[in-house]
C-alpha cells in the first residue's frame, strides 16, 4: 500500500551500485527501513531527500519487511546541524540510539515527539547548550529499552526519603540505610538527584532554561555513560565519536 509519511532519516546504507537502504523514524509507523532506488546517483531526485538528518515527506510502498520509497520532498534539512561537527555528532548519536532501541514498525508518539524536539534543540541552540537535552532523551530511550534507572526512590527498599547515592550495579538511587556496605556508589547532592528525576520524566518542551554547573554536568555524563556500559546491549559508534571530540575540546 502506498502511504504518505513524514519521517526523519536516521540511517543510510549503500545497497548495490545506485541504491540506498534508508532507515526512517516516523510518527505514524515508528522506525522502518525502505529502499530508495537510484539514491546514490548525484542527479537523482532521491539523493537530497535521503541524506542523514533530513525531515521529509515520503511516498512509501509499505511492507512488513523492506519497504520502497517512491518519491520524497524535504520539509526541513536542519542545515545548522550539518554545518557544525559537534551538532552533527550529537544528532548522529541520538539517531543511532533510536535505531538500536526502537522496534521496527512499532510507533511511539511520545518518543517521536521527544526525538524531534531534541533535534530542533540541537539545531537552534549553541553546541555547548545541547548536553542537557541529550541526557533527557537518553533516559527516555533507556526506559524504552527496558533498562531505565530508578530515580524516584531507593532501588532496594522503595524509600523516597534520605536518598543519598547512585549505584550502577543496583540500577538506581540508594537511601542512606541501603547504601551502607555497598561498594562503588556515586554520591549525589539533592540537586542532582532531582535533576535525574526531571530529565527522566519531563519532556524537553518544558525544559526552558536549566542552569547546571560544568562539574555537575560532567558527573551526570560520567554516570549515564557508566550506566549504559553496564546495561546497554549495543555498541554505539557515534558515542565513541562524541567522547573523542570531548577529549579534543
C-alpha positions in Angstrom: 0.0 0.0 0.0 1.3 3.4 -0.9 1.4 5.8 2.1 2.4 9.4 2.5 4.6 9.5 5.6 6.5 12.4 7.3 9.7 10.9 8.7 13.3 11.7 9.8 16.2 9.9 8.2 18.2 8.3 11.0 20.4 5.9 9.0 21.5 5.3 5.4 23.3 2.3 3.9 24.5 1.8 0.4 22.8 -1.0 -1.5 24.2 -2.1 -4.8 25.7 0.3 -7.3 23.0 3.0 -7.2 20.5 2.3 -4.4 20.4 3.0 -0.7 18.5 1.5 2.2 17.1 4.3 4.4 16.0 3.9 8.0 13.2 6.3 8.7 11.6 7.4 12.0 8.0 8.5 11.8 5.1 9.3 14.0 2.7 7.0 12.1 4.8 4.0 11.5 7.7 4.3 14.0 11.1 3.1 12.8 11.2 1.3 9.4 13.6 0.6 6.6 13.0 1.3 2.9 14.9 1.0 -0.3 15.5 4.2 -2.3 16.3 3.3 -5.8 18.9 5.5 -7.6 19.6 7.5 -4.4 23.3 7.2 -4.8 23.2 8.9 -8.2 24.1 12.6 -7.7 21.5 13.7 -10.2 18.7 11.6 -8.7 15.7 13.4 -7.2 16.1 10.9 -4.3 19.7 11.9 -3.5 19.0 15.0 -1.4 15.9 13.8 0.5 17.6 10.6 1.6 20.6 12.2 3.4 21.0 11.8 7.2 19.2 14.3 9.4 16.6 15.2 6.7 13.0 15.5 7.8 10.9 14.8 4.8 7.6 13.8 3.3 7.9 10.4 1.7 5.6 8.3 -0.5 6.3 4.8 0.5 5.1 1.3 -0.5 5.0 -0.1 3.0 5.7 -3.8 3.5 6.3 -5.9 6.7 9.9 -6.3 5.6 11.7 -3.8 3.4 9.5 -1.0 2.1 10.1 1.0 -1.1 10.4 4.8 -1.3 8.6 6.0 -4.4 9.4 9.7 -4.0 10.1 12.3 -1.3 10.4 16.0 -0.6 12.4 17.9 2.1 10.4 19.5 4.9 13.5 20.6 6.9 17.1 19.9 6.2 18.3 21.0 9.6 21.2 22.9 8.0 22.6 24.3 11.3 23.3 20.7 12.3 25.1 19.9 9.1 27.3 22.9 9.4 28.6 22.1 12.9 30.6 19.0 13.6 29.6 18.9 17.3 25.9 19.2 16.4 26.3 16.6 13.7 27.8 14.2 16.3 25.0 14.8 18.8 22.3 14.3 16.1 24.1 11.1 14.9 24.2 9.8 18.5 20.5 10.1 19.2 19.7 8.8 15.8 21.8 5.7 16.4 20.4 5.3 19.9 16.9 5.4 18.5 17.7 3.0 15.7 19.2 0.5 18.2 16.5 0.7 20.9 13.2 1.1 18.9 11.5 -1.9 17.5 10.6 -1.8 13.8 7.1 -0.6 12.8 6.2 0.0 16.5 5.0 3.6 16.7 5.6 5.6 19.9 4.1 9.1 19.6 5.8 10.4 22.8 9.3 9.1 21.8 8.9 10.5 18.3 7.9 13.9 19.7 10.9 13.9 22.1 13.2 12.9 19.3 12.1 15.7 17.0 12.2 18.2 19.9 15.7 17.2 20.7 16.8 17.5 17.1 15.2 21.0 16.9 17.0 22.0 20.1 20.3 20.9 18.7 19.7 22.9 15.5 18.5 26.1 17.3 21.0 26.3 20.2 24.7 26.7 20.6 26.6 23.3 20.6 27.5 23.8 24.3 23.8 24.0 25.3 22.7 20.6 24.0 24.2 18.3 26.6 21.1 18.5 28.9 18.5 17.7 26.2 20.7 14.8 25.1 20.7 13.4 28.6 16.9 13.9 28.9 16.4 11.9 25.6 18.9 9.2 26.7 16.9 8.5 29.9 13.7 8.2 27.9 15.3 5.8 25.5 16.8 3.8 28.4 13.2 3.4 29.6 12.1 2.4 26.1 14.8 -0.2 26.0 13.7 -1.6 29.4 16.7 -0.7 31.4 15.9 2.8 32.9 17.5 3.6 36.3 15.3 4.0 39.3 15.4 7.8 40.1 12.3 8.4 42.2 13.0 6.2 45.2 15.5 3.8 46.7 16.0 0.9 44.2 16.3 -1.6 47.0 13.6 -0.6 49.6 11.5 1.9 47.8 12.1 4.6 50.4 11.6 8.1 48.9 13.4 9.9 51.7 17.1 10.2 52.6 18.2 9.3 49.1 22.0 9.8 49.0 23.8 8.0 46.2 23.5 6.2 42.9 24.6 2.6 42.4 25.3 1.4 38.8 25.3 -2.2 40.0 21.8 -1.8 41.6 20.4 0.3 38.8 19.4 3.4 40.6 19.3 5.6 43.7 20.1 4.3 47.2 18.9 5.6 50.5 21.3 6.3 53.4 20.4 2.9 55.0 20.7 0.7 51.9 24.0 2.3 50.8 25.8 1.2 53.9 28.3 -1.5 53.0 27.6 -1.0 49.3 30.7 -0.7 47.1 31.3 1.8 44.3 28.3 4.1 44.8 28.3 7.6 43.4 27.4 10.3 46.0 24.8 12.7 44.5 23.7 16.0 46.1 20.0 16.6 46.3 20.1 19.0 43.3 21.4 16.3 41.0 19.0 13.7 42.3 16.2 16.0 41.4 17.7 16.7 38.0 17.8 13.0 37.2 14.1 12.7 38.0 13.3 15.8 35.9 15.4 14.5 33.0 13.7 11.1 33.1 10.1 12.3 33.3 9.8 15.8 31.9 9.5 16.5 28.1 12.1 18.7 26.5 9.4 21.1 25.5 9.2 22.0 29.2 13.0 22.4 29.6 13.2 26.2 29.4 16.5 27.4 30.9 18.2 24.9 33.2 21.5 26.0 34.7 23.8 23.2 35.6 27.3 23.8 36.8 30.0 22.3 34.5 31.3 19.9 37.2 27.8 18.6 37.7 27.2 18.1 34.0 30.4 16.1 33.8 29.3 14.0 36.8 26.0 13.3 35.2 27.7 12.5 31.9 30.0 10.0 33.5 27.1 8.4 35.4 25.0 7.9 32.3 27.9 6.6 30.3 28.8 4.1 33.0 25.1 3.1 33.3 24.8 2.4 29.6 28.1 0.5 29.6 26.5 -1.7 32.3 23.1 -2.2 30.8 23.1 -1.1 27.2 23.2 -4.1 24.8 24.5 -2.3 21.7 27.8 -0.7 20.8 27.3 2.8 19.6 29.9 4.1 17.2 28.6 7.7 17.5 29.0 7.6 21.2 32.7 6.9 20.8 33.0 9.8 18.4 31.4 12.1 20.9 33.9 11.0 23.6 36.8 11.7 21.2 35.5 15.1 20.4 35.1 15.9 24.1 38.7 15.0 24.7 39.8 17.4 22.0 37.8 20.3 23.3 
